[in-house]
Amino acid sequence: MAQILAPSTQWQMRMTKNPANASPFTTKMWGSLFLKQKTKGAAKFSTKFRVCASKSESSTVNRLDDLLNMDIRPYTDKIIAEYVWIGGTGIDLRSKSRTISKPVEHPSELPKWNYDGSSTGQAPGEDSEVILYPQAIFKDPFRGGNNILVICDSYTPAGEPIPTNKRHRAAEIFGNKKVIDEVPWFGIEQEYTLLQPNVKWPLGWPVGAYPGPQGPYYCAAGADKSFGRDISDAHYKACLYAGINIGGTNGEVMPGQWEYQVGPSIGIEAGDHIWCSRYILERITEQAGVVLTLDPKPIEGDWNGAGCHTNYRRKDTKRDYLKSY
């Protein structure tokens, strides 16, 4: 992982032409993140990231790559739906995959599903079944094709929202006619920090030490000032592919810290879009072998914090919508 740990090294994500209709985020894109070990025999890669390795002489890696990028549409009408929900901490995201018999256009066409709530801190072990209700659909940038990401909320088998299901109450509020008539618009600014694995220290920082003081890093370019741009750009494109209303992105004040904006979105859509964007960011950092944190103060001291700022406007607000972000 020397390339990720070295503060002066920027990623050289190799963009290759993808097969028609393949996922826009293939394993090939991450190949240069992992150093090839020099051996007398065939090239070897870190076993932890073997699936993410680029094309090599290894036929096993080549076959995995081909299978991951396979377009299944010529062979079946079935699709893969990734059901996504919020776990017991209120910030952790969980997901599981399900085969659906044909492509769908609306959440109402999808079946409810269940999961073990005792494993996510959302139900006791003796009564652990929790039911997922599909609420919003996005295109899946990882599997491509007709495959989808499904934002869900969680209920008891009797149909009652579980305590951590905040979406249910939000949907009731946004469904009120008085609120609908107000046309509540939201613009959400999500800041996040990228951490080096194992040491949990910001990307681009010397391990166990500190970079130069803040000032040159905000919206900067250069190998000594910008760390993690490939993740930010990959996330940007993945969100656009998925249908998320992402407005932009930029490097933040602390090195290794980034921001993106979702909106303007109306009502409950804003929440669905920001949560799906977070899930996609988690998946991209997973593939890159980098740790994502939304901690509001990841580094103590005089270092920039990370927040999720919300800009709001209703129909009768007597000013332009949103500040410039």
Order of alpha helices (4+ residues) and beta strands (2+ residues): alpha-alpha-beta-beta-beta-beta-beta-alpha-alpha-beta-alpha-beta-beta-alpha-beta-beta
